[in-house]
Amino acid sequence: MFQPARQDLSGLGNGGRVNVISLDATVLICTFNRAAMLAETLDTLAATRAATLRWNVIVVDNNSSDATRDVVTSRISRYPVELRYLFEPRQGKSHALNAGLAATDARIVVFTDDDVRLSDGWLAAACRPMLDNPTIDYTGGPVHPIWEQPCPPWLDRTRSDLWGTLAILDYGEEPFVFEERRRVPLGANMAVRRTLIDRIGGFDPGLGRRGTSLLGQEQAEFFCRSRAAGARGLYVPAMTLHHHVPATRLTRSYFRRWWFWKGVSRSLLEQRHPVTELGVDLSQVARLTGIPRFMVCSAARDAMRWAGALLSWDRAGRVRHEMMLCYFVGYVRGVRTRAADSPTSGNPFPSVFGTKNP
């Protein structure tokens, strides 16, 4: 499934899989036109305390047109561990992730984003559970926001329903096994044992983000396969980082688009993996015009609750139910598009990929 990165400008001269001494961990960062924030991420990562670990950093540039390459290569000679720059020309985060995975033999791959601030104990917290316990296959931790502008009053910060829109996550202060709580980590803060990746494969480009597109469920699809393989993950509260939330995402318009495209993406994901994380087999549920009946009923309840929130001036409640309705509309759109395009098309979702975000 993996494709090699097309260009290695690490300055090391040995390309491909370079680890002469087996590494405990590779920190993998995929980036697209965020040079300034990437610089901050790399600098906070350089200060991490992980003296007992053998680790390196791989940055995969997915067709950036800004100063990304210079940001990375200017730090290579003075970085405290091996820092590598790879260029992946095929647009899409899954392509970039898979290129990075193909370039390391480290025992653990630690995934983060190009716009985060990392605590100095983050890497050790991410890796230690897997190094100490062979039954743990992956870890994940909290993602706290760095607000570019104040959080809008319509976003309820007392409940987590909509936090995924902004890549925020906090499951509390106690560790737990993800499968037992039917939870998954965020892609901005997770670490995966290499043997699990070798067993189940990498990330599906058909479900990954492409440039500024909001279509994407590549991480959810990965964990569908990990559950099927019997993997176990651990939530690690000490594995904490902070993630930039740009002002452009703090609008109801962005939230509507994000939830619509999550619905579209989810319909595609469930075509491939009909058993949900809650154990519901969608291939066996009752349907109304091709849509699971329980989803239709849920959408009707959301519509009524939206009206109730409108009448009671509950702005946060109104937004919450509005986003659930956007998700439902996107899901219906995905089902309808899939039905129209299959079975003759080689691309299972060509019409959706070919449209602009509404």
C-alpha atoms as a printed R data frame, in Angstrom:
    type eleno elety resid chain resno       x      y       z
1   ATOM     1    CA   MET     A     1   0.000  0.000   0.000
2   ATOM     2    CA   PHE     A     2   2.875  2.371   0.723
3   ATOM     3    CA   GLN     A     3   4.486  4.427  -2.007
4   ATOM     4    CA   PRO     A     4   7.987  5.834  -1.509
5   ATOM     5    CA   ALA     A     5   8.545  9.548  -1.106
6   ATOM     6    CA   ARG     A     6   9.661 11.057  -4.396
7   ATOM     7    CA   GLN     A     7  12.428 13.310  -3.116
8   ATOM     8    CA   ASP     A     8  14.681 13.123  -0.055
9   ATOM     9    CA   LEU     A     9  16.565 16.311   0.735
10  ATOM    10    CA   SER     A    10  17.727 15.419   4.221
11  ATOM    11    CA   GLY     A    11  21.325 16.052   3.247
12  ATOM    12    CA   LEU     A    12  22.247 12.602   4.515
13  ATOM    13    CA   GLY     A    13  22.810 11.125   1.081
14  ATOM    14    CA   ASN     A    14  21.388  7.695   1.776
15  ATOM    15    CA   GLY     A    15  17.629  8.144   0.984
16  ATOM    16    CA   GLY     A    16  14.932  5.484   1.471
17  ATOM    17    CA   ARG     A    17  14.898  3.672   4.796
18  ATOM    18    CA   VAL     A    18  17.937  5.110   6.496
19  ATOM    19    CA   ASN     A    19  18.037  3.667   9.991
20  ATOM    20    CA   VAL     A    20  21.393  1.993  10.570
21  ATOM    21    CA   ILE     A    21  20.683  1.756  14.296
22  ATOM    22    CA   SER     A    22  17.122  0.674  14.995
23  ATOM    23    CA   LEU     A    23  15.027  3.631  16.080
24  ATOM    24    CA   ASP     A    24  12.493  3.529  18.872
25  ATOM    25    CA   ALA     A    25  10.373  6.223  17.216
26  ATOM    26    CA   THR     A    26   9.912  8.432  14.190
27  ATOM    27    CA   VAL     A    27   7.899 11.618  14.579
28  ATOM    28    CA   LEU     A    28   6.020 12.046  11.286
29  ATOM    29    CA   ILE     A    29   4.733 15.474  10.244
30  ATOM    30    CA   CYS     A    30   2.908 16.015   6.952
31  ATOM    31    CA   THR     A    31   2.633 19.611   5.841
32  ATOM    32    CA   PHE     A    32   1.009 21.798   3.208
33  ATOM    33    CA   ASN     A    33   1.707 25.556   3.028
34  ATOM    34    CA   ARG     A    34   2.158 26.242   6.738
35  ATOM    35    CA   ALA     A    35   5.825 27.181   6.863
36  ATOM    36    CA   ALA     A    36   5.603 29.605   9.803
37  ATOM    37    CA   MET     A    37   3.617 27.241  12.005
38  ATOM    38    CA   LEU     A    38   5.790 24.296  10.967
39  ATOM    39    CA   ALA     A    39   8.817 26.231  12.219
40  ATOM    40    CA   GLU     A    40   7.177 26.604  15.629
41  ATOM    41    CA   THR     A    41   6.267 22.915  15.697
42  ATOM    42    CA   LEU     A    42   9.818 21.811  14.873
43  ATOM    43    CA   ASP     A    43  11.324 24.166  17.442
44  ATOM    44    CA   THR     A    44   9.080 22.946  20.270
45  ATOM    45    CA   LEU     A    45   9.766 19.355  19.227
46  ATOM    46    CA   ALA     A    46  13.513 20.006  19.364
47  ATOM    47    CA   ALA     A    47  13.140 20.864  23.049
48  ATOM    48    CA   THR     A    48  11.420 17.607  23.960
49  ATOM    49    CA   ARG     A    49  12.945 15.451  26.668
50  ATOM    50    CA   ALA     A    50  13.304 11.856  25.531
51  ATOM    51    CA   ALA     A    51  16.830 10.957  26.523
52  ATOM    52    CA   THR     A    52  16.117  7.227  26.753
53  ATOM    53    CA   LEU     A    53  14.643  7.072  23.241
54  ATOM    54    CA   ARG     A    54  16.370  6.735  19.877
55  ATOM    55    CA   TRP     A    55  14.224  8.849  17.557
56  ATOM    56    CA   ASN     A    56  14.174 11.015  14.468
57  ATOM    57    CA   VAL     A    57  11.813 13.391  12.658
58  ATOM    58    CA   ILE     A    58  10.477 13.129   9.107
59  ATOM    59    CA   VAL     A    59   8.670 16.059   7.498
60  ATOM    60    CA   VAL     A    60   6.744 15.241   4.318
61  ATOM    61    CA   ASP     A    61   6.051 18.287   2.156
62  ATOM    62    CA   ASN     A    62   2.883 17.654   0.159
63  ATOM    63    CA   ASN     A    63   3.345 20.155  -2.685
64  ATOM    64    CA   SER     A    64   3.761 23.304  -0.640
65  ATOM    65    CA   SER     A    65   4.376 26.544  -2.531
66  ATOM    66    CA   ASP     A    66   5.685 28.529   0.457
67  ATOM    67    CA   ALA     A    67   8.994 28.361   2.367
68  ATOM    68    CA   THR     A    68   8.359 24.882   3.811
69  ATOM    69    CA   ARG     A    69  11.487 23.337   2.335
70  ATOM    70    CA   ASP     A    70  13.718 26.117   3.681
71  ATOM    71    CA   VAL     A    71  12.136 25.891   7.132
72  ATOM    72    CA   VAL     A    72  13.121 22.233   7.361
73  ATOM    73    CA   THR     A    73  16.474 22.164   5.601
74  ATOM    74    CA   SER     A    74  17.766 25.214   7.491
75  ATOM    75    CA   ARG     A    75  17.351 23.256  10.752
76  ATOM    76    CA   ILE     A    76  18.864 19.934   9.694
77  ATOM    77    CA   SER     A    77  22.483 20.595  10.693
78  ATOM    78    CA   ARG     A    78  21.644 21.888  14.181
79  ATOM    79    CA   TYR     A    79  18.687 19.681  15.062
80  ATOM    80    CA   PRO     A    80  19.239 17.495  18.157
81  ATOM    81    CA   VAL     A    81  18.204 14.329  16.262
82  ATOM    82    CA   GLU     A    82  18.081 13.323  12.607
83  ATOM    83    CA   LEU     A    83  15.672 15.613  10.752
84  ATOM    84    CA   ARG     A    84  14.628 14.617   7.236
85  ATOM    85    CA   TYR     A    85  12.766 16.465   4.515
86  ATOM    86    CA   LEU     A    86  10.760 14.451   1.989
87  ATOM    87    CA   PHE     A    87   8.726 15.801  -0.907
88  ATOM    88    CA   GLU     A    88   5.561 13.979  -1.966
89  ATOM    89    CA   PRO     A    89   4.081 15.367  -5.212
90  ATOM    90    CA   ARG     A    90   0.836 13.387  -5.162
91  ATOM    91    CA   GLN     A    91  -1.678 15.693  -3.530
92  ATOM    92    CA   GLY     A    92  -3.416 14.261  -0.495
93  ATOM    93    CA   LYS     A    93  -2.572 13.742   3.156
94  ATOM    94    CA   SER     A    94  -2.828  9.962   2.882
95  ATOM    95    CA   HIS     A    95  -0.179  9.968   0.137
96  ATOM    96    CA   ALA     A    96   2.057 12.071   2.371
97  ATOM    97    CA   LEU     A    97   1.480  9.839   5.402
98  ATOM    98    CA   ASN     A    98   2.227  6.700   3.427
99  ATOM    99    CA   ALA     A    99   5.391  8.253   1.985
100 ATOM   100    CA   GLY     A   100   6.598  8.970   5.506
101 ATOM   101    CA   LEU     A   101   5.735  5.467   6.687
102 ATOM   102    CA   ALA     A   102   7.707  3.971   3.794
103 ATOM   103    CA   ALA     A   103  10.773  5.971   4.846
104 ATOM   104    CA   THR     A   104  11.183  4.622   8.382
105 ATOM   105    CA   ASP     A   105  11.753  1.319  10.152
106 ATOM   106    CA   ALA     A   106  11.224  2.780  13.620
107 ATOM   107    CA   ARG     A   107   9.391  0.588  16.128
108 ATOM   108    CA   ILE     A   108   6.823  3.345  16.716
109 ATOM   109    CA   VAL     A   109   5.532  6.052  14.383
110 ATOM   110    CA   VAL     A   110   4.323  9.160  16.208
111 ATOM   111    CA   PHE     A   111   1.924 11.320  14.211
112 ATOM   112    CA   THR     A   112   1.367 15.008  14.726
113 ATOM   113    CA   ASP     A   113   0.408 18.086  12.697
114 ATOM   114    CA   ASP     A   114   2.369 21.017  11.338
115 ATOM   115    CA   ASP     A   115   0.588 23.600  13.516
116 ATOM   116    CA   VAL     A   116   1.069 22.389  17.094
117 ATOM   117    CA   ARG     A   117   3.075 23.178  20.196
118 ATOM   118    CA   LEU     A   118   4.453 20.088  21.894
119 ATOM   119    CA   SER     A   119   5.107 19.687  25.600
120 ATOM   120    CA   ASP     A   120   8.628 18.629  26.526
121 ATOM   121    CA   GLY     A   121   7.445 15.235  27.796
122 ATOM   122    CA   TRP     A   122   5.099 14.542  24.887
123 ATOM   123    CA   LEU     A   123   7.235 12.069  22.951
124 ATOM   124    CA   ALA     A   124   8.160  9.950  25.958
125 ATOM   125    CA   ALA     A   125   4.509  9.840  27.052
126 ATOM   126    CA   ALA     A   126   3.462  8.728  23.552
127 ATOM   127    CA   CYS     A   127   5.993  5.903  23.299
128 ATOM   128    CA   ARG     A   128   6.514  4.556  26.803
129 ATOM   129    CA   PRO     A   129   3.222  2.575  27.084
130 ATOM   130    CA   MET     A   130   4.071  0.613  23.928
131 ATOM   131    CA   LEU     A   131   7.703  0.072  24.911
132 ATOM   132    CA   ASP     A   132   6.657 -1.185  28.338
133 ATOM   133    CA   ASN     A   133   3.550 -3.174  27.400
134 ATOM   134    CA   PRO     A   134   3.499 -5.406  24.279
135 ATOM   135    CA   THR     A   135  -0.322 -5.582  24.335
136 ATOM   136    CA   ILE     A   136  -0.687 -1.853  23.552
137 ATOM   137    CA   ASP     A   137  -0.636 -1.185  19.806
138 ATOM   138    CA   TYR     A   138  -1.199  2.566  19.734
139 ATOM   139    CA   THR     A   139  -1.615  5.600  21.963
140 ATOM   140    CA   GLY     A   140  -3.369  8.954  21.785
141 ATOM   141    CA   GLY     A   141  -3.628 12.009  23.978
142 ATOM   142    CA   PRO     A   142  -5.371 15.334  24.578
143 ATOM   143    CA   VAL     A   143  -5.326 18.132  22.017
144 ATOM   144    CA   HIS     A   144  -5.911 21.577  23.514
145 ATOM   145    CA   PRO     A   145  -6.736 24.680  21.472
146 ATOM   146    CA   ILE     A   146  -4.634 27.756  20.793
147 ATOM   147    CA   TRP     A   147  -7.303 30.272  19.808
148 ATOM   148    CA   GLU     A   148  -6.300 32.723  17.080
149 ATOM   149    CA   GLN     A   149  -9.314 34.748  18.154
150 ATOM   150    CA   PRO     A   150 -11.737 34.260  21.061
151 ATOM   151    CA   CYS     A   151 -13.927 31.182  20.927
152 ATOM   152    CA   PRO     A   152 -17.341 32.222  19.527
153 ATOM   153    CA   PRO     A   153 -20.256 32.246  21.995
154 ATOM   154    CA   TRP     A   154 -22.263 29.802  19.879
155 ATOM   155    CA   LEU     A   155 -19.676 27.034  20.404
156 ATOM   156    CA   ASP     A   156 -20.483 25.157  23.606
157 ATOM   157    CA   ARG     A   157 -17.194 24.486  25.387
158 ATOM   158    CA   THR     A   158 -18.858 22.457  28.152
159 ATOM   159    CA   ARG     A   159 -19.585 19.510  25.856
160 ATOM   160    CA   SER     A   160 -17.476 17.921  23.133
161 ATOM   161    CA   ASP     A   161 -20.053 17.277  20.384
162 ATOM   162    CA   LEU     A   162 -18.490 19.741  17.932
163 ATOM   163    CA   TRP     A   163 -14.859 19.726  19.071
164 ATOM   164    CA   GLY     A   164 -13.785 17.456  16.240
165 ATOM   165    CA   THR     A   165 -14.440 20.309  13.825
166 ATOM   166    CA   LEU     A   166 -11.458 22.130  15.324
167 ATOM   167    CA   ALA     A   167  -9.304 19.071  16.123
168 ATOM   168    CA   ILE     A   168  -9.799 19.456  19.880
169 ATOM   169    CA   LEU     A   169  -9.900 16.421  22.163
170 ATOM   170    CA   ASP     A   170  -9.942 15.851  25.905
171 ATOM   171    CA   TYR     A   171 -11.102 12.531  27.321
172 ATOM   172    CA   GLY     A   172 -10.158 13.418  30.882
173 ATOM   173    CA   GLU     A   173  -7.328 12.761  33.303
174 ATOM   174    CA   GLU     A   174  -7.495  8.966  33.540
175 ATOM   175    CA   PRO     A   175  -6.005  6.525  31.024
176 ATOM   176    CA   PHE     A   176  -8.263  3.943  29.378
177 ATOM   177    CA   VAL     A   177  -8.294  1.499  26.483
178 ATOM   178    CA   PHE     A   178  -9.872  3.113  23.445
179 ATOM   179    CA   GLU     A   179 -11.729 -0.017  22.367
180 ATOM   180    CA   GLU     A   180 -13.383 -0.377  25.771
181 ATOM   181    CA   ARG     A   181 -14.816  3.158  25.534
182 ATOM   182    CA   ARG     A   182 -15.430  2.953  21.751
183 ATOM   183    CA   ARG     A   183 -13.220  5.961  21.167
184 ATOM   184    CA   VAL     A   184 -10.359  6.829  18.826
185 ATOM   185    CA   PRO     A   185  -7.524  9.369  19.048
186 ATOM   186    CA   LEU     A   186  -7.056 12.371  16.786
187 ATOM   187    CA   GLY     A   187  -4.571 12.151  13.945
188 ATOM   188    CA   ALA     A   188  -2.827 15.249  15.308
189 ATOM   189    CA   ASN     A   189  -1.764 13.316  18.404
190 ATOM   190    CA   MET     A   190  -1.342  9.581  18.103
191 ATOM   191    CA   ALA     A   191   1.426  6.988  17.994
192 ATOM   192    CA   VAL     A   192   1.198  3.563  16.365
193 ATOM   193    CA   ARG     A   193   3.340  0.480  16.742
194 ATOM   194    CA   ARG     A   194   5.078 -0.335  13.458
195 ATOM   195    CA   THR     A   195   4.028 -3.967  13.595
196 ATOM   196    CA   LEU     A   196   0.358 -2.906  13.538
197 ATOM   197    CA   ILE     A   197   0.951 -0.774  10.442
198 ATOM   198    CA   ASP     A   198   2.710 -3.690   8.771
199 ATOM   199    CA   ARG     A   199  -0.261 -5.953   9.595
200 ATOM   200    CA   ILE     A   200  -3.115 -3.739   8.421
201 ATOM   201    CA   GLY     A   201  -1.508 -1.257   6.027
202 ATOM   202    CA   GLY     A   202  -1.329  2.508   5.939
203 ATOM   203    CA   PHE     A   203  -3.843  5.199   5.015
204 ATOM   204    CA   ASP     A   204  -6.374  5.081   2.182
205 ATOM   205    CA   PRO     A   205  -5.833  7.928  -0.342
206 ATOM   206    CA   GLY     A   206  -9.464  7.618  -1.414
207 ATOM   207    CA   LEU     A   207 -10.568  8.910   1.991
208 ATOM   208    CA   GLY     A   208  -7.816 11.404   2.803
209 ATOM   209    CA   ARG     A   209  -7.720 15.184   2.687
210 ATOM   210    CA   ARG     A   210  -6.546 16.753  -0.552
211 ATOM   211    CA   GLY     A   211  -5.227 20.295  -0.285
212 ATOM   212    CA   THR     A   212  -8.002 22.434   1.218
213 ATOM   213    CA   SER     A   213 -10.736 19.813   0.664
214 ATOM   214    CA   LEU     A   214 -12.819 18.845   3.701
215 ATOM   215    CA   LEU     A   215 -13.442 15.309   2.470
216 ATOM   216    CA   GLY     A   216 -11.617 12.811   4.637
217 ATOM   217    CA   GLN     A   217 -11.992  9.834   6.964
218 ATOM   218    CA   GLU     A   218  -8.631  8.163   6.426
219 ATOM   219    CA   GLN     A   219  -7.885  7.943  10.142
220 ATOM   220    CA   ALA     A   220 -11.316  6.517  10.986
221 ATOM   221    CA   GLU     A   221 -10.859  3.912   8.246
222 ATOM   222    CA   PHE     A   222  -7.445  2.975   9.647
223 ATOM   223    CA   PHE     A   223  -9.008  2.303  13.049
224 ATOM   224    CA   CYS     A   224 -11.787  0.262  11.467
225 ATOM   225    CA   ARG     A   225  -9.060 -2.080  10.277
226 ATOM   226    CA   SER     A   226  -7.186 -1.942  13.578
227 ATOM   227    CA   ARG     A   227 -10.326 -2.995  15.494
228 ATOM   228    CA   ALA     A   228 -10.922 -5.832  13.075
229 ATOM   229    CA   ALA     A   229  -7.342 -6.976  13.708
230 ATOM   230    CA   GLY     A   230  -7.885 -6.991  17.477
231 ATOM   231    CA   ALA     A   231  -5.587 -4.036  18.213
232 ATOM   232    CA   ARG     A   232  -5.734 -2.198  21.551
233 ATOM   233    CA   GLY     A   233  -4.957  1.480  22.064
234 ATOM   234    CA   LEU     A   234  -4.363  3.479  25.228
235 ATOM   235    CA   TYR     A   235  -5.478  7.025  25.988
236 ATOM   236    CA   VAL     A   236  -2.524  8.758  27.668
237 ATOM   237    CA   PRO     A   237  -3.460 12.015  29.463
238 ATOM   238    CA   ALA     A   238   0.213 13.051  29.755
239 ATOM   239    CA   MET     A   239   0.580 12.881  25.972
240 ATOM   240    CA   THR     A   240  -0.667 16.428  25.593
241 ATOM   241    CA   LEU     A   241  -0.157 19.063  22.923
242 ATOM   242    CA   HIS     A   242  -1.683 22.377  21.833
243 ATOM   243    CA   HIS     A   243  -3.134 22.920  18.374
244 ATOM   244    CA   HIS     A   244  -3.638 26.226  16.554
245 ATOM   245    CA   VAL     A   245  -7.262 27.038  15.747
246 ATOM   246    CA   PRO     A   246  -7.272 29.652  12.968
247 ATOM   247    CA   ALA     A   247  -9.902 32.360  12.900
248 ATOM   248    CA   THR     A   248 -11.106 31.128   9.502
249 ATOM   249    CA   ARG     A   249 -12.442 27.975  11.178
250 ATOM   250    CA   LEU     A   250 -14.367 29.834  13.854
251 ATOM   251    CA   THR     A   251 -17.324 30.570  11.616
252 ATOM   252    CA   ARG     A   252 -20.645 28.814  11.292
253 ATOM   253    CA   SER     A   253 -20.064 28.595   7.543
254 ATOM   254    CA   TYR     A   254 -16.901 26.536   8.082
255 ATOM   255    CA   PHE     A   255 -18.684 24.347  10.620
256 ATOM   256    CA   ARG     A   256 -21.529 23.682   8.168
257 ATOM   257    CA   ARG     A   257 -19.106 22.696   5.405
258 ATOM   258    CA   TRP     A   258 -17.046 20.522   7.755
259 ATOM   259    CA   TRP     A   259 -20.085 18.568   8.993
260 ATOM   260    CA   PHE     A   260 -21.559 18.251   5.520
261 ATOM   261    CA   TRP     A   261 -18.329 16.725   4.195
262 ATOM   262    CA   LYS     A   262 -17.968 14.545   7.248
263 ATOM   263    CA   GLY     A   263 -21.361 13.091   6.339
264 ATOM   264    CA   VAL     A   264 -20.262 12.548   2.743
265 ATOM   265    CA   SER     A   265 -17.017 10.931   3.904
266 ATOM   266    CA   ARG     A   266 -18.773  8.768   6.464
267 ATOM   267    CA   SER     A   267 -21.113  7.337   3.850
268 ATOM   268    CA   LEU     A   268 -18.094  6.250   1.816
269 ATOM   269    CA   LEU     A   269 -16.356  4.811   4.859
270 ATOM   270    CA   GLU     A   270 -19.398  2.773   5.823
271 ATOM   271    CA   GLN     A   271 -19.630  1.337   2.329
272 ATOM   272    CA   ARG     A   272 -16.229 -0.257   2.990
273 ATOM   273    CA   HIS     A   273 -16.684 -0.969   6.701
274 ATOM   274    CA   PRO     A   274 -20.379 -1.415   7.500
275 ATOM   275    CA   VAL     A   275 -19.787 -2.347  11.143
276 ATOM   276    CA   THR     A   276 -19.495  0.880  13.155
277 ATOM   277    CA   GLU     A   277 -17.347  1.520  16.233
278 ATOM   278    CA   LEU     A   278 -20.520  0.922  18.276
279 ATOM   279    CA   GLY     A   279 -20.820 -2.558  16.811
280 ATOM   280    CA   VAL     A   280 -23.839 -1.768  14.584
281 ATOM   281    CA   ASP     A   281 -23.788 -3.645  11.263
282 ATOM   282    CA   LEU     A   282 -25.254 -1.116   8.832
283 ATOM   283    CA   SER     A   283 -25.677 -3.750   6.149
284 ATOM   284    CA   GLN     A   284 -28.391 -5.312   8.337
285 ATOM   285    CA   VAL     A   285 -30.340 -2.249   9.549
286 ATOM   286    CA   ALA     A   286 -33.716 -1.125   8.206
287 ATOM   287    CA   ARG     A   287 -33.548  1.615   5.585
288 ATOM   288    CA   LEU     A   288 -35.759  4.331   4.146
289 ATOM   289    CA   THR     A   289 -34.919  5.127   0.498
290 ATOM   290    CA   GLY     A   290 -31.418  3.779   1.045
291 ATOM   291    CA   ILE     A   291 -30.721  5.687   4.296
292 ATOM   292    CA   PRO     A   292 -30.558  3.845   7.639
293 ATOM   293    CA   ARG     A   293 -33.916  4.388   9.311
294 ATOM   294    CA   PHE     A   294 -32.367  5.279  12.674
295 ATOM   295    CA   MET     A   295 -30.488  8.136  10.973
296 ATOM   296    CA   VAL     A   296 -33.707  9.487   9.460
297 ATOM   297    CA   CYS     A   297 -35.362  9.391  12.891
298 ATOM   298    CA   SER     A   298 -32.333 11.065  14.463
299 ATOM   299    CA   ALA     A   299 -32.430 13.831  11.847
300 ATOM   300    CA   ALA     A   300 -36.114 14.406  12.569
301 ATOM   301    CA   ARG     A   301 -35.337 14.761  16.274
302 ATOM   302    CA   ASP     A   302 -32.506 17.182  15.499
303 ATOM   303    CA   ALA     A   303 -34.881 19.282  13.375
304 ATOM   304    CA   MET     A   304 -37.379 19.476  16.227
305 ATOM   305    CA   ARG     A   305 -34.690 20.274  18.773
306 ATOM   306    CA   TRP     A   306 -33.269 22.949  16.475
307 ATOM   307    CA   ALA     A   307 -36.715 24.569  16.400
308 ATOM   308    CA   GLY     A   308 -36.955 24.312  20.174
309 ATOM   309    CA   ALA     A   309 -33.524 25.906  20.614
310 ATOM   310    CA   LEU     A   310 -34.558 28.690  18.249
311 ATOM   311    CA   LEU     A   311 -37.662 29.436  20.290
312 ATOM   312    CA   SER     A   312 -35.760 29.343  23.584
313 ATOM   313    CA   TRP     A   313 -32.894 31.517  22.311
314 ATOM   314    CA   ASP     A   314 -30.442 28.664  22.968
315 ATOM   315    CA   ARG     A   315 -27.811 29.657  20.442
316 ATOM   316    CA   ALA     A   316 -25.304 26.908  21.249
317 ATOM   317    CA   GLY     A   317 -28.042 24.250  21.124
318 ATOM   318    CA   ARG     A   318 -29.293 25.586  17.806
319 ATOM   319    CA   VAL     A   319 -25.811 25.386  16.286
320 ATOM   320    CA   ARG     A   320 -25.269 21.881  17.645
321 ATOM   321    CA   HIS     A   321 -28.447 20.509  16.048
322 ATOM   322    CA   GLU     A   322 -27.825 22.466  12.855
323 ATOM   323    CA   MET     A   323 -24.474 20.716  12.445
324 ATOM   324    CA   MET     A   324 -26.055 17.314  12.984
325 ATOM   325    CA   LEU     A   325 -28.510 18.148  10.199
326 ATOM   326    CA   CYS     A   326 -25.626 19.208   7.944
327 ATOM   327    CA   TYR     A   327 -24.009 15.842   8.655
328 ATOM   328    CA   PHE     A   328 -27.214 14.049   7.720
329 ATOM   329    CA   VAL     A   329 -27.571 16.004   4.461
330 ATOM   330    CA   GLY     A   330 -23.954 15.175   3.586
331 ATOM   331    CA   TYR     A   331 -24.521 11.510   4.357
332 ATOM   332    CA   VAL     A   332 -27.571 11.454   2.087
333 ATOM   333    CA   ARG     A   333 -25.587 13.234  -0.607
334 ATOM   334    CA   GLY     A   334 -22.850 10.613  -0.336
335 ATOM   335    CA   VAL     A   335 -25.280  7.690  -0.547
336 ATOM   336    CA   ARG     A   336 -27.058  9.207  -3.545
337 ATOM   337    CA   THR     A   337 -23.801  9.983  -5.352
338 ATOM   338    CA   ARG     A   338 -22.444  6.526  -4.684
339 ATOM   339    CA   ALA     A   339 -25.603  4.925  -6.047
340 ATOM   340    CA   ALA     A   340 -25.463  7.062  -9.180
341 ATOM   341    CA   ASP     A   341 -21.781  6.357  -9.843
342 ATOM   342    CA   SER     A   342 -21.535  2.637  -9.122
343 ATOM   343    CA   PRO     A   343 -20.824  0.043 -10.297
344 ATOM   344    CA   THR     A   344 -19.231  1.071 -13.588
345 ATOM   345    CA   SER     A   345 -16.861  3.772 -12.362
346 ATOM   346    CA   GLY     A   346 -13.326  2.890 -11.298
347 ATOM   347    CA   ASN     A   347 -13.457  5.680  -8.725
348 ATOM   348    CA   PRO     A   348 -16.103  4.821  -6.113
349 ATOM   349    CA   PHE     A   349 -16.845  8.497  -5.516
350 ATOM   350    CA   PRO     A   350 -16.015 10.521  -8.646
351 ATOM   351    CA   SER     A   351 -18.855 13.045  -8.571
352 ATOM   352    CA   VAL     A   352 -18.192 14.096  -4.992
353 ATOM   353    CA   PHE     A   353 -14.469 14.515  -5.584
354 ATOM   354    CA   GLY     A   354 -15.289 16.562  -8.650
355 ATOM   355    CA   THR     A   355 -17.488 19.100  -6.867
356 ATOM   356    CA   LYS     A   356 -16.584 22.119  -4.810
357 ATOM   357    CA   ASN     A   357 -17.380 22.308  -1.136
358 ATOM   358    CA   PRO     A   358 -20.841 23.861  -0.802
